[in-house]
Amino acid sequence: MRMKLKNETLQNKIHAPLPITMDSASSVSTECVTGIDSTQSNRYYSEQSILLRAIDTTQGNRYYSGQLILLRAIDTTQGNRFYSGQSILLRAIDTTQGNRYYSGQSILLRAIDTTQGNRYYSGQSILLRAIDTTQSNRYYSGQSILLRAIDTTQGNRYYSGQLILLRAIDTTQGNRYYSGQSILLSSIDARATCNQYEKH
């Protein structure tokens, strides 16, 4: 699939949603989603079934609010992140640079980095295993969901899953496009350009 990039100047405010053309094989119909990055740390994600809003008050504090799920991430230190949600509760505590532990209501994730690139996630309802063969290639496998992330470049990450299919393509530092079966997320940096992709 080749995609054509269209650049349009945006003001630093919320604009009308942009149409995103999905793969014909995907079960998701074309949705219009708008994401505006007003600053480096403020990102707004709007979506059909879930609504995520990320606001970085500092480098380490991120707040996510959604319809179906509510996630709140607070970095008390560089390694400690706490996530709280409606249907899921995730708590991440980095005891070292490589060891991360996630505990939740419906899912329990434990991440142990044996090296800088290898991360292993184990959970109750889902089992995620991330193995970084290089700095940019990460593979996730799970019971109910199967996520595979492959960074072809520093900014391009592709996620494929059973229940959800996420595809992230960073054309610039601020522009990220996520396409999925049940969710469709789009983040667009208003400080730079408005990027619209069309399948050809």
C-alpha positions in Angstrom: 0.0 0.0 0.0 1.4 3.4 -1.0 0.1 6.5 0.7 0.2 10.1 -0.6 0.9 12.9 1.8 -0.9 16.2 1.5 0.4 19.1 3.5 -1.9 21.9 4.6 -1.2 24.7 7.0 -3.1 24.5 10.2 -3.8 27.2 12.8 -3.2 26.3 16.4 -6.8 25.3 17.1 -9.1 22.4 16.6 -10.2 22.0 13.0 -12.8 19.9 11.2 -12.1 16.1 11.3 -9.9 14.7 8.6 -10.9 11.7 6.5 -8.6 8.8 6.8 -8.9 6.1 4.2 -8.3 2.6 5.5 -7.2 -0.6 3.8 -10.0 -2.3 2.0 -9.2 -5.5 3.9 -9.8 -3.8 7.3 -13.1 -4.2 9.0 -13.2 -0.5 10.0 -15.0 1.9 7.8 -13.5 5.2 7.0 -13.8 7.5 10.0 -13.0 11.2 10.5 -10.8 11.8 13.4 -9.1 15.0 14.6 -6.0 15.3 16.8 -4.3 18.6 17.6 -0.9 19.0 19.2 -1.0 22.5 20.6 2.4 22.1 22.2 5.1 19.5 22.4 3.4 17.9 25.4 -0.3 18.4 24.7 -1.9 15.8 22.4 -5.6 15.2 21.8 -6.9 12.0 20.5 -10.5 11.6 19.5 -12.0 8.4 18.3 -15.3 6.6 17.7 -15.6 4.0 20.5 -13.1 5.5 22.8 -12.0 9.0 23.4 -8.4 9.6 24.7 -7.1 12.9 25.7 -3.4 13.2 26.6 -2.2 16.4 28.4 1.4 16.5 29.5 1.6 19.0 32.4 5.3 18.2 32.7 7.6 15.9 30.9 6.5 13.0 33.1 2.8 13.6 33.7 0.3 12.4 31.2 -3.4 12.3 31.6 -5.7 10.1 29.4 -9.4 10.3 29.6 -11.8 8.1 27.5 -15.3 7.0 27.2 -14.8 3.3 27.7 -11.5 3.5 29.5 -9.9 6.1 31.7 -6.2 6.1 31.9 -4.1 8.4 34.1 -0.4 8.2 33.9 1.7 10.1 36.5 5.5 9.8 36.4 6.7 10.5 40.0 10.2 9.7 38.8 11.7 8.7 35.5 10.8 5.1 36.1 7.6 5.2 38.0 4.3 5.4 36.0 0.9 4.9 37.4 -2.1 4.1 35.2 -5.7 4.1 36.5 -8.7 3.3 34.5 -12.4 2.4 34.6 -12.3 -1.1 33.2 -8.6 -1.6 33.7 -6.1 -0.5 36.3 -2.5 -0.5 35.4 0.4 0.3 37.7 3.9 0.5 36.4 6.8 0.6 38.8 10.3 0.6 37.4 12.6 -0.8 40.0 15.5 -0.4 37.6 15.9 1.0 34.1 14.9 -2.3 32.6 12.4 -3.8 35.0 8.8 -2.7 34.8 5.8 -4.2 36.7 2.2 -3.7 35.6 -0.7 -4.7 37.8 -4.3 -4.3 36.8 -7.9 -5.3 37.6 -8.7 -7.4 34.5 -5.1 -7.8 33.3 -1.8 -8.2 35.0 1.3 -7.3 33.0 4.9 -7.8 34.2 7.7 -6.5 32.1 11.3 -7.6 32.7 14.0 -6.2 30.5 16.9 -8.7 30.5 18.7 -6.4 28.1 18.0 -2.9 26.7 16.1 -4.4 23.9 14.3 -7.4 25.3 11.1 -6.9 27.2 8.7 -9.6 28.5 5.1 -9.0 29.4 3.0 -11.6 31.2 -0.7 -11.1 32.1 -3.8 -12.8 33.4 -6.1 -12.4 30.4 -3.4 -11.4 27.9 0.2 -12.4 27.5 2.4 -9.9 25.9 6.0 -10.7 25.0 8.2 -7.9 23.5 11.5 -8.7 22.0 13.6 -5.9 20.5 15.9 -7.4 17.9 17.1 -4.0 17.2 16.5 -0.6 18.7 13.4 -0.1 16.6 11.9 -3.6 16.2 9.6 -4.8 18.9 7.4 -7.9 18.8 4.4 -8.4 21.0 2.5 -11.7 21.3 -0.6 -12.2 23.5 -3.3 -14.6 24.3 -6.4 -12.6 23.4 -4.6 -10.0 21.5 -1.6 -10.2 19.2 0.4 -7.1 18.8 3.5 -6.8 16.5 5.4 -3.6 16.3 8.0 -3.1 13.6 9.8 0.2 13.4 11.1 0.5 9.8 12.5 3.9 10.8 12.6 5.9 14.0 9.1 7.2 13.4 7.3 4.3 11.8 5.7 1.6 13.9 3.2 -1.0 12.8 0.9 -2.8 15.2 -1.2 -5.8 14.1 -3.5 -7.7 16.5 -6.3 -10.2 16.7 -8.9 -8.0 18.5 -7.4 -4.7 17.5 -5.2 -3.6 14.6 -3.2 -0.5 15.2 -1.0 1.1 12.6 1.1 4.1 13.5 3.0 6.1 10.9 5.0 9.1 12.0 5.8 11.3 9.1 7.2 14.0 11.4 7.8 14.2 15.1 4.3 15.4 15.8 2.1 13.5 13.3 1.0 10.0 14.2 -1.8 8.0 12.6 -3.4 5.0 14.2 -5.8 2.7 12.4 -7.5 -0.2 14.0 -10.4 -2.6 13.8 -12.3 -1.4 16.8 -10.5 1.9 17.4 -9.2 4.6 15.1 -6.8 7.2 16.6 -5.3 10.2 14.9 -2.9 12.8 16.3 -2.0 15.8 14.2 0.5 18.4 15.2 -1.1 21.8 14.4 2.2 23.6 14.9 3.6 22.0 11.6 1.2 20.8 8.9 -2.0 19.0 8.5 -1.1 15.6 7.1 -3.8 13.6 5.2 -3.1 10.2 3.9 -4.9 8.6 0.9 -4.5 5.0 -0.2 -3.4 4.5 -3.8 
